[in-house]
Structure formats: C-alpha cells, structure tokens
Amino acid sequence: MLSEKIVLSPEEIYEKEFKVDARGYRPQEVDNFLDLIIKDYSEFIKLIRGYERELQSMSDENSKLKQQIRKLQTELEAQESSSNSSNINNVDLLRRISQLEKIVYSKMSNN
C-alpha cells in the first residue's frame, strides 16, 4: 500500500459482500464500509497533492539546472573559441620568432 493510513485495497472493495436481511443490506454495515472508503479517498487526495507539489518543485529545479547548463556551455564555447584564437596567435608568433632567429643566426654566422 502507499500509506499505512490506507485501509482498503481495490480488491477488498471489489470483493466486499454485505449481508442481506429481510429489508436489504444492513445500513450500519454499509455506512461503516463507506466510511472506510471515504477515509481512503481522502488519504489518496492528500498523497496526490503532496506528489504534485513535489513534482512541481522538482520541475522548477530541473528548469533552473537546465538554464545553468546552457549558460555554462555558452561560457565554455566562448572560452574554447578564445583559446583557439590564442593558440593560433601563439603558433604565428612562434613561426615569426623562428624565422627571425634563422635570419639573425645566419647573419651572425656570416660575420
């Protein structure tokens, strides 16, 4: 069962048989059974409302986390883009330095 407060299962409700006397079912017996059903339905409603609140809370949290993920992905892409352009600039600088070294060393060796 979902909760200790829920007394009846669907099978118990379905299989319940009332004793019939000369004028029909015993009213007190039917009333007692219906009271149990009412308590169960009240408990079901409480459980459902609690689950709905929990679901809403988790949906809100999920939305916030998705927004954070999107923001972080955007920031990461920006950093990677910046990093790639820095790497290209560094490679260009290293090539230029290498060429300058060749020129300088070649002039030094000629002198």
Secondary structure, DSSP 4 states (H G I P E B T S, - for coil): ---TT----HHHHHH--PPEETTEE-HHHHHHHHHHHHHHHHHHHHHHHHHHHHHHHHHHHHHHHHHHHHHHHHHHHHHHHHHHHHHHHHHHHHHHHHHHHHHHHHHHHH-
